[in-house]
């Protein structure tokens, strides 16, 4: 599995990378602009991401705007819903509106920080990213 982590907080980046690297190859970006660039490069190289973890609050381009851009690119490329990246939003915010905006824009799930690894594994199983043992 190919995984993209977009996270501006160093500790969160390190934690997610260490945790998710047991499930696949992780690339890391520090803001939404880099995440969109990495997403496009991955498609151009024929190695799209299976999972993208986007922090909602990031500099340059926030996670919800990055999510919208990624979904727009997938639509422009004619990528079928089943072949699109699974996107999990991560947030330390207790802001229901941001979370609802993310779901309206096309994310599959969200994870509150600090990340509960057991819940994250359950979500990845439900999304079909890892086997249900």
RALIN-V95215 format. One record per pair of residues at least 4 apart in sequence whose C-alpha atoms are under 6 Angstrom apart, sorted by sequence separation. I is the first residue (numbers start at 0). J is the second residue. D is the distance in Angstrom with one decimal. If there is no record, write none. Layout:
# RALIN-V95215
i=I j=J d=D
i=I j=J d=D
This chain:
# RALIN-V95215
i=12 j=16 d=6.0
i=15 j=19 d=5.8
i=16 j=20 d=5.7
i=20 j=24 d=5.8
i=42 j=46 d=5.7
i=57 j=61 d=4.7
i=62 j=66 d=6.0
i=74 j=78 d=6.0
i=102 j=106 d=5.0
i=124 j=128 d=5.8
i=20 j=25 d=5.8
i=28 j=33 d=5.6
i=41 j=46 d=5.1
i=42 j=47 d=4.8
i=56 j=61 d=5.3
i=73 j=78 d=5.3
i=101 j=106 d=5.8
i=123 j=128 d=5.2
i=124 j=129 d=5.0
i=6 j=12 d=5.6
i=28 j=34 d=5.7
i=41 j=47 d=4.8
i=55 j=61 d=5.7
i=123 j=129 d=6.0
i=55 j=62 d=4.1
i=124 j=131 d=5.7
i=54 j=62 d=5.3
i=55 j=63 d=6.0
i=53 j=62 d=5.4
i=86 j=106 d=5.0
i=87 j=107 d=6.0
i=89 j=109 d=5.6
i=91 j=111 d=5.8
i=86 j=107 d=5.6
i=87 j=108 d=4.8
i=88 j=109 d=4.4
i=89 j=110 d=4.8
i=90 j=111 d=5.1
i=91 j=112 d=4.8
i=1 j=23 d=5.7
i=2 j=24 d=5.9
i=3 j=25 d=5.7
i=5 j=27 d=6.0
i=7 j=29 d=4.5
i=87 j=109 d=5.0
i=89 j=111 d=5.8
i=90 j=112 d=5.7
i=0 j=23 d=4.6
i=1 j=24 d=5.1
i=2 j=25 d=4.7
i=3 j=26 d=4.9
i=4 j=27 d=4.8
i=5 j=28 d=4.7
i=6 j=29 d=5.0
i=7 j=30 d=5.8
i=3 j=27 d=5.9
i=5 j=29 d=5.5
i=5 j=30 d=5.9
i=30 j=57 d=5.5
i=30 j=58 d=5.8
i=32 j=60 d=5.6
i=5 j=34 d=5.8
i=31 j=60 d=4.5
i=31 j=61 d=5.5
i=31 j=62 d=5.8
i=31 j=65 d=5.2
i=50 j=84 d=5.5
i=52 j=86 d=5.9
i=54 j=88 d=5.7
i=49 j=84 d=4.9
i=50 j=85 d=4.8
i=51 j=86 d=4.8
i=52 j=87 d=4.9
i=53 j=88 d=4.8
i=54 j=89 d=4.6
i=55 j=90 d=5.6
i=48 j=84 d=5.9
i=50 j=86 d=5.8
i=52 j=88 d=5.7
i=53 j=89 d=5.9
i=54 j=90 d=5.7
i=67 j=104 d=5.8
i=63 j=101 d=5.6
i=2 j=48 d=5.5
i=1 j=48 d=4.8
i=4 j=51 d=6.0
i=1 j=49 d=5.3
i=2 j=50 d=4.8
i=3 j=51 d=4.7
i=4 j=52 d=4.9
i=5 j=53 d=4.9
i=6 j=54 d=5.3
i=0 j=49 d=6.0
i=2 j=51 d=5.7
i=7 j=57 d=5.8
